């Protein structure tokens, strides 16, 4: 309803400005401060003050006097607060908000008939998923969820680097070393098993004498050349390590949980000839130069040239990625890529090369993120491996379980929790703490994951907002007579706390719109914290189950709407919405 109210406000304000014979392109519509009893306001008086030759408060009064709110479904009246014109919604606005919040899909926007491919994670299949890279799948999955909820047709891709030198080294090492010469795997899973060969191979290359290293490099080069030549046997050799590695890494990612619609292989664009076509097109451009034994692009606005073909005929990651992106442009309306900040130059050069090839790069958007760190001493770091995502998740679940068990005696709700219930809640809270703590920050800011903050039930963390959902479930379970939300008269909800909660529920679709437009899922996290504050104030000041009948019915409807809204918001972030805590 908020979006419809905003449309009504825009229409009424545009008509008023046209009547005053002033420009209507910038209406200055915004959300007012918390202490203003209106969901929307306009600051247009500031813009018009010079033109009208009057101070902003006087201009605001002139605009308000000209505004006609009759005939609008959701706009009732306007008021003034200094230079601001405030817009107050009609009874229909609140009734329809409460009714809409009873729908399980509340907040979902209308279909846009536009397709989006979201590429995220895309970690090289050379070892278990590392904590430092965990921000990519968490942000990427949330971006995809938000875009889907905003009405786009979303496809989730993991782009697999199965063609570069690292994979050639991995394949050579796997075929060269005996398992008896390797340490025991850290976990009984394929990625932990195979990474031992990769580490062994790299250690060997560093320590080998010149003759040994030369012999190894000849083998590695032959694998690279085989891939470039499209040799099927070489592809199969490389896939002996790639396929099980992806399976193992996928097991870690599913715990978050993160899933993909397709794993798109780099080698796909070598095998279908599209990469070779790209190379020839690049050579024909006036920006192509052959320097330092390599074909390079001298792109405008970049000091560093982009190498796209080595002297030995082998391609580079970016060359293959150009073919990959042209394929995306052919199959999707929009392409979103989630990348670490260290890939920013490469991504910008990629865009420049795509422009040079005649592509519409307005289709392409990138979300950059900084790293996730752990506080020193927070977890043990295995030599050569860093901290794996599995270690972080195990630790978070264990700590969450301790926190849940410590609170069992203080629970107000009298549903006896079984051992399975405690385990379920520990997993929901533990995994939620990791995802929420990471996705709630602006991606470009480096963050340090701190246990005490992430698992704090009182602070603005995952448990804090998850507990709101659990509390709504507890109230509704105890009531056992939840009304149909479309049958409730919202005008019964008159206290400031009731109105504030209904207002924040109404705003949810607009938050979805904003998060999708900005590719910023942290906007949803910020919303859940505000929502939790509004709900907790309502819970403190407005008894539900003991209220008189009409008030009880209306408040139960409001709690039901709050439950749906919080569940959907948490779902977009990939955080579980526990029914009990």
N, C-alpha and C positions, 0 to 999 in steps of 0.2 A: 504493500500500500504506500510505502514511503516514496517509491519511484513514481507512482501515479500522483501522489500529492505534489511532488517536485514538478511534475509536468503541469499540474494545475497552477502552481505558483508562477512558473515561467510564462504560461499563457496570460495569466491575469496581469503580471508585471509588464510584459511586453505591450499589452494593450494600453496600459496606463502611460508608459513612456512614449508610445506612439501618439497618444492624445496630447502629451506635453510637447510633442515635436522634438524629441531628443533621440539620440542613437540608442538602438535596442540590442546591439550585439553583445554587450557585456552587462549581464543582469546582476552580477555580484551575489548570486545565491550561495549561501553557506549555512553551516550548522552554527547556531548561536552558542554562547557560553552556557555551562550547566545551570546557572542560576536563572536563566530565561525560560519561562514556561511556554516554549514554542519549539517545534522540531526544525523549523527553517527560518532564516532571516535574509535580508538583503542589505548589502553595504553600498548599493548603487549611488547613494547620496554623496559619498566621497568623490566619486568620479564626476558627478554632475555639478558639484559646488561651483567650480570656476565658470562653467558654461552658463549656469543660472545666476551667477553673481550673488550668491547667498551662502551662508554657512551650512554645513551638512545637516544639522538638525532641522533647519528650516526647509531644506530641500526634501528631507525625508518626510516631513509633514505634508508637503505639497504632493509628493508621490502617493502617500497613504490616502489623502483626500480624493485623489483621482482614481484610485484602485476600486474596481467593482468586483466583488466576490460572489455575486449571485450567479447561479447556474453551474457552479462547479461541484463535482461529487464529493471531493475530499477537502476543499478549502472553505472555511467558514467565515473567518474575519481576520483583520490585521490590527496590530497595535504598534506603538512607537516606543523605542528605548534610545533616546538621544538621536544619533545619526542613523540608527538601524530601523528598518521596517520588519516587524516580526509577523509570521504567518501562522495562524492557528487552525488546526484541522477540525473537520466536522465530526458529528457523531458516527457517521458511516465509516469514517477512517478507522476508528477504534473497533467498531463492530466487525468490520471486514478483516482487520488485522487479527483479531482473536479467532475468527473463523478460519482464516488461512493458516494460522499457526497450528491448527489441528491436523493439517495434512502432513504425512510423513516426509514429503518432499519439499516442505516449506523452505523458501529461500531460493529454490531453483528458478533460474531465469528462462525466458522463452527460447526455443531453439533458434539458432542464428543461421543454420544451413551453411556454415563455414567449417572447414576441416583444419585441424591443427595437429602437427606432429611435435611431440615434446621428447627431445633426446636428452637423457640424463644418465648419470653414473658413469657409464662407458670407461670404467677403470680397466687398465691393461690386464689381461688374464694371466698374470705372472705370480699371483699369490693371493692369500686371503684378503678380504676387504679391510682396509686400515682405518682407524678412527679419524685420522686427519682428513680422509676423503669422505667420511660419512655424511658430511653436510650436503654433498651433491645429490645422492638419492633421496634424502629427506626433503630438501627443497624442491627437487624435480618432481617428486611424487605429489607434493602439496600443490605445486603450480598446475600439474595435470588435473588434479582433483578440482581445483578452483575453476579452471577453464571449462571442464566438463559441466560443473554445476552452473556456470554462466551461460550455458547453451551451445557451446562449441562441440563439434564431433572430434573427440580427442583420441589420438593413438600414441602409445608410449613406446619409445624405442631405446634400446641399449646398443650403441655402436661399438662393435668388437674390433679392436686392433689385433688382427690375426695375420698381419703381413709384414711388420717391420723387423728391425734387427733384433729387438728383444725376443720376438717369437722364434726367430731363427736360432738365437743362442739357446733358448729354452728347448727347442726341438733337438738340436745337436747334443745338449747336455743329457736329455732324457734317453737318447739313443746310445750315449757314450758311457755313462757311469752305472755302476752296479749298485743295487739297493743296499747290499751288505756294507758298502762304504759310507752310507748316509746315516745321520742320527735318526732316532725314532720320530715319527710325526707327532706334532703337538696335539692333534685331534684326529679321530678316526674318520677322516673325510678326504675326498679326492684333492681339494685345493691344498690342504695341509700336507698331504702325501707328496704331491707333485712339486710343490714349491721347493722341496729339498733339492731336487735336481737343478732347478734354476739357480739357487744359491751356490750349489756346488760348482756349476759351470762358470759363474762369474768369479768365484774365488780362484778357480783354476786359471782362468785367463789373466787374472791379476798377478798370480805367483809363477806362472809358467816361464820357462826360458824362451829365447827367441824362436828356436826351431819348433818347440811344442806349440807356442802361440801361433806361429805361421801356419802350421798344419791344421790347428783348430779353426783359424780364420778362413782357411780355404774351404773347409766343410761348411762353415756358417755362410760364406759367400755363395756357395753352390745352392744352398737352400733358398737364399734370396733371389738368385738368378732363376731358379726353378719356378718360384712364385711369379716372377715377372714374365716368364715365358708361358705361363698358363699350364705348366706341367701338372697333370692330375695326380700323379703319384706323390709329388711334393706337397700338394694341398692336403692329401690324406695323411702324410707324415706329420704335418703341422697340427692337423685336427686331432691327432692322437693325444696332444696335451691340451689343446684349446677346449674341446668339448667337455671333458671331465672337470677342467678348471672352472668353466662357466657354471656347471652344475653345482659345484661346491660353493662358489661365490654366491650363487643364487640362493642357496640354503641360508646363508647369513642375511641376505637382503630380505628374504621372506619373513624373517623374524621381526623386521621393523614395523609393519610389513610393507614391502615394496614389490610389485610385480610389473611385468612388461608384456606388451602385446607381441613384440618381435625383437629378436637379437639380429641386428643387421651386420653382416660381416664385411670388413674392408675388402677382402678378396673377391667379393661379389663384383666389384667394379673393375677389378683386374681381369676377371674371367669373362665378363660380358663385353669387353672391349671399350667401355665408356671412358675409362681412364686414359687409354691410348688416344682416343679422340680428343680429350681435353689437352693432352700434351701437344698434339699437332696444332690445335687451335691457338694455344699459348705461344708456340714457336712462330706462328704467323703474325702475331701482334707486333706493333712497333715498339712495345715495351720490353720485348724479349731480347736478352743479351746472353752471349756465351762467354763467361768469365770464370777464372779459377777452376777450370775443368768441370764446369757445370752450367746447365741452362738455368737462367734466373730471370725474374721479372723486376724491372725497375718501375715500381708503382709510385704514382704521385702521392705526396704527403708522408712518405716513409723513407727514412734514411737508410734502413737496412733493406737490401734486395731480398726477394722471395725466391729461394731455390726450389725448382719444381722437377728437375731431372739431373741425376749425377752422371759423371762421364762414363761410368760402367753400364749405363742404361737403366739403373734401378730408380724407382720413383720414391717420393717422400710421402709422409702422412698427409700433408696438405694437398698434394696432387690428387691422391685418392679421395680426399674429403671434398674436393671440388666436384668430382663426379658424383659423389654421395649427395651433395647439396643440390645439384641440378636435378637429380632423381627426386629429391624431396619437393622441389619447386614444381615438378611435373605432376606430382601425386597429391599434394596438399596445398591448401590456400595459404597457410601460415606455417612457419618452422621456428620453434623455440628451442634453444640449446642452453643447457646449464653447464657452466664452465668455471674452473678454478681461476683465480685472478692471474696466475702465472701463464695462462693461455690467452690473455687479452690481446697481445700484439699479434699472435698467430691468427686469432679470430678476425681481427681487423684487416689483416693482410688477405685473409681468405675472402672477406667481403669485397675488398678492392679488386681482387682477381675475378670474382663473380661478376662484379660491375663491368669489368673489362670484357668479359665474355658475353655481355649483353643481357644479363639476368636482372630481374626486378628484385633487388635486395631489400625492398620494403617488406617483402614477405618474411624476412629473417630478423629475429630478435634474440639477443643473448642475455642471460642472467648470470652475473658474475658473483662469486662468493669467495670469502677469505677462509682461513683455516680454522679447524677446531683443535684446540690444545687441551691437554690435561694438566692440572696443577702438579708441580714437581713432587714426586713421592706419592702421588695419588694412586698409581697402579704400577706394578712392576713392568719393566720393558725388557722383552727378550732381545738379546743381542742380534742385530741384523734384521729384526722383524718389526720393531716398534710395537704399538698396542693394536691388536686386532679388534674389529668391531664385535666379534663374538665375546671377547673378554669384557668389553665395556657393557654389553647387554647382560651377561651373566652376573656381573658385579652389581648392576643397577637393580636387577630382579631380586638378588639376595638382600641388598640394602632396603629395598621397598618392603620385602617380607618382614624384616626386623621392625620397620616402622609400623606396619599394619598390626603385627602381633603386639607391639607395645601399646597400641590404642584399643585393644579389644575390650578391656575393662571399663573404658570411658565412653563406649558407644551408647548413644541415646536410643537408637533403633533396636528393637528387641528380637530381630531375626537372628537366630543362632547360626553362626557361620561354621560350616564344616571345614575339615582340612583342605578339601578340594576348593572350597570357596576362598579360603585364605590364599591358596596357591594361585587361583585365577586372578584375584585382586592384586596380588604381588606382581604378576606378569603385566596386568593392565597398567598399573601404576609405574612399574619399573621401566617398561618399554615406552610408556607415555612420557615419562620424565625426560628420557633421552630425546625423543622426537620433538617434544614441545620446547625444551630448553634451546634446541638448535634452531628450530624453525621460527621461534618467536623473535629472533634478533634480525635486524637488517642484514642481508647477506654479505654486504661489502665490509662489515665490521668483523674483525677477528674476535673470536670468543674463546674463553676458557671454561670448559665444562666442570662445574663444581658440584659435588654430591649434595652438600648441605642445602644449597639453594634449589637445586633441581627437584629434590625430594621433600621440600618443606611444605607441609600441609597448610600452613598459615600464610605463607608468602604467595606472591602471584606466580605460581608454578603450575605444572600439570596437575598434581594432586589437589591443589586449591580449586581449580576450575572443574576437575573431574568430580570433586565432592559435591558441587552444586547439582550436577546431574543425578548423582546418587541420592541426594536429599529430595529432589523432585520425585524420584521414583518411590522413595519411602513414604512421602506424603500421599501420593496417589494410591499406592498399595494399601495403606491403612484406611483410606477413605472408602475404597471399594465401590464408589458410585460416581465416577467421573462423568460429568455431563457432556453432551455433544457441544463442541465449541461454537458451532454456527447457530446454536439456539440461545446463547447467553447474551444478555444486554450489557455491553461494556460500560455503559454510563453508570452502572452500579459501582464500578471501580473508581473511587473519588479521592482516595488519600494520595498524598504526594508520592509515597513509595509504590503504590499500585500503578499510578500513572507513569512513573519513571521506568518501571519494569516493562509496561506495555509499550512505551516509546522505544525502548532499546530493542524489543522484539520486532517492532515495526521496521526498524532501520536495517535489519539483517540483509534483505535483498540488495540494498544499496552498498553494503559492505562487500558483498560478493562481487558486485559490478566494479567497485573500486579496486579490489584485490586482483581481479582478472585484467582490468585495463592496465594496471601497473606491474603485472606479473609479480605481485608482492604478497605472498601468503602470510607474512608476519602481520599484515593488517588484520587478518582473521584472528590471530592470537591476541593482538591488542584488544580487539572487540570482545573476546571471551573473558578477558580480565575485567573490562568495564561491566560486562554482563553479570559476572560473578558478584561484583560489588553491589550492583542494583538488586540482584536477587537476595543477597544476604541482608540488605537493608529491609527489603520487603519481608523476609522471613522473621526478622527481629521485631518488626513493628506491626505486622498484620497476621494475627492468628488465622489459620485456615480451618482446621477441623473443628474447632470449638466456636466458630463464628455463627451468627444466626443464619437461618436457612438461605435467604437470597444472597447474602454476602458470601456465605460458604460456597455456594454454587459458582458464583463469579470468580472467587479466588481459586477454586479448584481448576476452573477453566484456564485461568492465568498461569497456574503452575504447570498444567498440561502443555500449554503453549511454550512455556519456558523450557520444559523438558525436550520437546522436539527441536527447538532452536539451538539449545546447547549441544544436543546429540549431533545435529547436522554440522555445526561449526567445528566440533572436535573431529568429526569424521573427515572433513576437508583437510585437517592438519594431520590425518593419519593416527590420531590419538583415540584410544578406546574410551567409551562412555560407560563407566561401571554403573550397574544398577544398585550396587551395595558396596559400602566401604567401611 
